[in-house]
Amino acid sequence: MSSPIRLAIVNDYEIVVHGVAAALAPHGDRVEVVELDSRLPVVSDVDVLLYDTFGQAQGDAVDLDQLVAGGSAKVVIFTWNVQPELVDRALARGAAGYLSKALTAEELVKSIEAVHAGTTVTAGLDTNGDAVDTIGRWPGVDHGLSVREAEVIALITQGLSNQEIADRCYLSINSVKTYVRTAYRKMEVTRRSQAVLWGIAHGFAPDRSRTLDPNSD
């Protein structure tokens, strides 16, 4: 029996990387999560690096060489921003896969296996990114925020303007304003300054951490 694929999961938010790891845990015989990183480079010898785009640069803007820190891991973009031009640019920059968060855990594992075997994989790209039921968890989920609302609040907490959020997330400015309004109602705030303070108090400030699997060689 072959050894499981060694996987690192990278995102600026601990709740996000741990949520994806939990979804993959039942498939540990096929994919072994050996490292979780928030705002730190991967240090383990891994086969595949799963880059979750929540609250950070999209797949066409991330520095892949910096992500793998000189290693040979194949980078897979994991996102709900699945515009064709975004996918094409990410693959052209060297990503080995581009996967929608609409995938089930089983579909995600199969895609990671295909990437490890040498195939460039795109999957789930016909999904409406505004309405996906995504794998894992995200900041604000316990307060009823959708993934899109949560990402907008994360970027507000990071200091981005509505236009910068629209550019980062490939959304129209009107869509951003709609997410802001619906999120504010759930958060019970009315002003941006209140939203930033709420975000800081509820886990929307990016983390800086690394978790290694103590059982991994």
C-alpha positions as CSV (number, residue, x, y, z in Angstrom):
1,M,0.0,0.0,0.0
2,S,1.4,3.4,-1.0
3,S,2.1,6.1,1.6
4,P,-0.4,8.9,1.9
5,I,0.3,12.2,0.1
6,R,2.0,14.7,2.4
7,L,0.0,17.9,2.4
8,A,0.5,21.4,3.8
9,I,-2.5,23.8,4.1
10,V,-1.8,27.6,4.0
11,N,-4.0,30.5,4.8
12,D,-3.7,33.7,7.0
13,Y,-6.4,32.4,9.4
14,E,-6.0,29.5,11.8
15,I,-9.7,28.7,11.8
16,V,-9.6,28.3,8.0
17,V,-6.6,25.9,7.8
18,H,-7.8,23.8,10.8
19,G,-11.3,23.6,9.2
20,V,-9.9,22.2,5.9
21,A,-7.7,19.8,7.9
22,A,-10.7,18.6,9.8
23,A,-12.6,17.9,6.6
24,L,-9.7,15.9,5.2
25,A,-9.1,14.0,8.5
26,P,-11.3,11.0,7.5
27,H,-9.1,10.5,4.5
28,G,-5.9,10.3,6.4
29,D,-4.9,7.0,4.7
30,R,-4.7,8.9,1.4
31,V,-3.8,12.5,2.4
32,E,-1.7,13.2,5.5
33,V,-1.9,16.8,6.6
34,V,1.6,17.4,8.0
35,E,1.7,21.2,8.3
36,L,-0.7,24.1,8.8
37,D,0.6,27.6,8.2
38,S,-0.8,31.1,8.8
39,R,1.5,33.8,7.4
40,L,4.6,31.6,7.6
41,P,6.4,29.7,4.9
42,V,6.1,25.9,4.7
43,V,9.1,24.2,6.4
44,S,8.1,20.5,6.1
45,D,8.9,18.2,3.1
46,V,5.5,18.0,1.5
47,D,4.2,16.7,-1.8
48,V,1.3,19.2,-2.2
49,L,0.6,22.6,-0.8
50,L,-3.0,23.7,-0.6
51,Y,-3.3,27.5,-0.7
52,D,-6.7,28.7,0.6
53,T,-7.4,32.2,-0.8
54,F,-9.8,33.3,2.0
55,G,-8.9,36.9,2.9
56,Q,-5.6,37.0,1.0
57,A,-4.1,37.3,-2.5
58,Q,-5.8,35.3,-5.2
59,G,-4.1,32.5,-7.1
60,D,-2.8,34.7,-9.9
61,A,-1.1,37.0,-7.5
62,V,0.5,34.8,-4.9
63,D,4.3,34.1,-5.0
64,L,4.4,30.4,-5.5
65,D,8.2,30.1,-4.9
66,Q,7.9,31.9,-1.6
67,L,5.0,29.6,-0.6
68,V,7.1,26.5,-1.1
69,A,10.2,28.1,0.4
70,G,12.6,26.4,-2.1
71,G,10.9,23.0,-1.9
72,S,9.4,21.0,-4.7
73,A,5.8,20.8,-3.5
74,K,3.1,21.3,-6.1
75,V,0.8,24.2,-5.3
76,V,-3.0,23.9,-5.6
77,I,-5.2,26.9,-5.3
78,F,-8.4,26.3,-3.2
79,T,-11.0,29.1,-3.7
80,W,-14.5,30.1,-4.7
81,N,-13.2,32.7,-7.1
82,V,-13.3,30.6,-10.3
83,Q,-13.4,33.2,-13.1
84,P,-11.8,31.6,-16.2
85,E,-9.2,34.4,-16.6
86,L,-8.2,34.0,-13.0
87,V,-7.8,30.3,-13.4
88,D,-5.7,30.7,-16.5
89,R,-3.3,33.2,-14.9
90,A,-2.8,31.1,-11.8
91,L,-2.0,28.0,-13.9
92,A,0.3,30.1,-16.1
93,R,2.2,31.2,-13.0
94,G,2.9,27.6,-12.1
95,A,0.0,26.4,-10.0
96,A,-0.6,22.6,-10.4
97,G,-4.3,22.8,-9.7
98,Y,-7.2,25.2,-9.3
99,L,-10.0,23.8,-7.1
100,S,-13.4,25.3,-6.1
101,K,-14.5,25.2,-2.5
102,A,-17.7,23.7,-3.7
103,L,-16.0,20.3,-3.9
104,T,-16.8,17.7,-1.3
105,A,-13.9,16.4,0.8
106,E,-13.8,13.2,-1.3
107,E,-13.6,15.2,-4.5
108,L,-10.9,17.4,-3.0
109,V,-8.8,14.3,-2.1
110,K,-9.2,12.9,-5.6
111,S,-8.0,16.1,-7.1
112,I,-5.0,16.3,-4.8
113,E,-4.2,12.7,-5.8
114,A,-4.4,13.6,-9.4
115,V,-2.1,16.6,-8.9
116,H,0.4,14.4,-7.1
117,A,0.3,12.0,-10.0
118,G,1.4,14.7,-12.3
119,T,-1.9,16.0,-13.8
120,T,-2.8,19.7,-13.8
121,V,-6.3,19.7,-12.3
122,T,-9.2,22.1,-12.4
123,A,-12.4,21.1,-10.6
124,G,-15.7,22.6,-9.6
125,L,-15.2,25.7,-11.8
126,D,-18.8,25.7,-13.0
127,T,-20.0,26.7,-9.5
128,N,-21.5,30.1,-8.7
129,G,-18.9,31.3,-6.3
130,D,-21.4,33.6,-4.5
131,A,-23.5,30.6,-3.4
132,V,-21.1,27.8,-2.5
133,D,-21.5,25.6,0.5
134,T,-17.8,25.5,1.2
135,I,-15.6,23.0,3.1
136,G,-14.4,23.8,6.6
137,R,-14.9,26.9,8.7
138,W,-14.1,30.6,8.6
139,P,-14.1,33.6,11.0
140,G,-17.7,34.7,11.8
141,V,-19.3,31.4,10.9
142,D,-20.7,31.1,14.5
143,H,-22.3,34.5,14.0
144,G,-24.1,33.5,10.8
145,L,-21.8,35.1,8.3
146,S,-21.6,33.5,4.9
147,V,-18.1,32.8,3.5
148,R,-18.4,35.8,1.2
149,E,-19.6,38.1,4.0
150,A,-16.8,36.9,6.2
151,E,-14.1,37.5,3.6
152,V,-15.4,41.0,3.0
153,I,-15.3,41.7,6.8
154,A,-11.8,40.1,6.9
155,L,-10.5,42.5,4.3
156,I,-12.3,45.5,6.0
157,T,-10.5,44.5,9.2
158,Q,-7.2,44.4,7.2
159,G,-7.9,48.0,6.1
160,L,-9.0,47.6,2.5
161,S,-11.5,49.9,0.9
162,N,-14.6,48.6,-0.9
163,Q,-13.0,49.1,-4.3
164,E,-9.8,47.3,-3.1
165,I,-12.0,44.4,-1.9
166,A,-13.8,44.3,-5.2
167,D,-10.5,44.1,-7.0
168,R,-9.1,41.5,-4.6
169,C,-12.1,39.2,-4.8
170,Y,-13.1,39.8,-8.4
171,L,-16.5,41.1,-7.3
172,S,-18.5,44.2,-8.5
173,I,-18.5,47.1,-6.2
174,N,-22.2,46.7,-5.8
175,S,-21.8,43.1,-4.7
176,V,-19.2,44.2,-2.1
177,K,-21.6,46.9,-0.8
178,T,-24.4,44.2,-0.5
179,Y,-22.2,41.9,1.4
180,V,-21.2,44.8,3.7
181,R,-24.8,45.6,4.4
182,T,-25.9,42.1,5.1
183,A,-22.8,41.4,7.3
184,Y,-23.3,44.6,9.3
185,R,-26.9,43.5,10.1
186,K,-25.7,40.2,11.4
187,M,-22.9,41.9,13.4
188,E,-25.2,44.6,14.7
189,V,-22.9,47.4,13.6
190,T,-23.5,50.4,11.4
191,R,-20.1,52.0,10.7
192,R,-16.8,50.8,9.3
193,S,-14.9,51.7,12.4
194,Q,-17.3,49.5,14.4
195,A,-16.9,46.7,11.9
196,V,-13.1,46.8,12.3
197,L,-13.3,46.6,16.1
198,W,-15.9,43.8,15.8
199,G,-13.6,42.0,13.4
200,I,-10.6,42.3,15.6
201,A,-12.6,41.0,18.6
202,H,-14.0,38.0,16.6
203,G,-11.0,36.5,14.9
204,F,-10.8,38.6,11.7
205,A,-7.2,39.8,12.2
206,P,-4.8,37.6,10.3
207,D,-2.9,35.0,12.5
208,R,0.7,34.1,12.4
209,S,1.2,30.5,13.4
210,R,2.6,27.1,12.3
211,T,1.3,23.7,13.3
212,L,3.4,20.6,12.6
213,D,2.1,17.0,12.8
214,P,4.2,15.5,15.7
215,N,3.7,12.1,14.2
216,S,5.2,13.1,10.8
217,D,8.7,12.1,9.9
